[in-house]
């Protein structure tokens, strides 16, 4: 009886450890995804700024003849 209980407890402990490892892996994956998203956002912002600059230049050119 005691042996059986010990084995059962051991298996439970192992199960818990495995679950924790899975959770850690999932968290790591999520973090990586978030980082990628942030980088994409930054790139988009840069593009927008460039477009704005171009528009400003065009507007200035249009104003010159007037």
N, C-alpha and C positions, 0 to 999 in steps of 0.2 A: 504493500500500500504506500509506504513512504517513498519507495523508488518511483512508483507511478506518479505520485504528486510532484516529485522533483522533475521528472521528465516533462510533465505537463507545464510546470512553471517555466522551465527552460525554453520550451517551444513558444510559450506566450511572449517571453522576453525577446526572443528572436523575431517574432512577428512584429512586435512593437518597433524594434530597431529597423526592420526593413521598411516599415511604413514611414518612419522618420526620414530615412534616406531618400525615399521616393519624394517626400514633401520637399526636402532640401533641393533635390534635382529640379523639381518643378519650379521652385522659387528662382533658382539660378536661371532657368530658361526664360522665365517671365522678365527678369531683370534685363537679360540680353535683348529681348524684344523691345522693351521700353527704350533702351539706349538707341537702338536702331531708329525707332520712331522719332526720337528727339533730333537725331542727325538729319533725318529727312525734313523735319520742320525747319531747321536752320537753313538748309539749302533753299527751300521754298522762299523763305524770307529774303535771302540774298537775291534771288531771281526777281522778286517783286521790286526791290530797291533799284535794281538795274533798269527795269522797265520804267519806273518813275523818272529816273534820270533821263532816259531817252525821251520820254514825253516832254519833260521840261525843255530839253534842247530843241525839240520840234517847235514847241510853243514860242520859244525865243526867236527861232528862225522866222516863224510866221510874222512875228511882231516887227521885225526889222524893216521890211519894206514900207510899213504904214507910217 
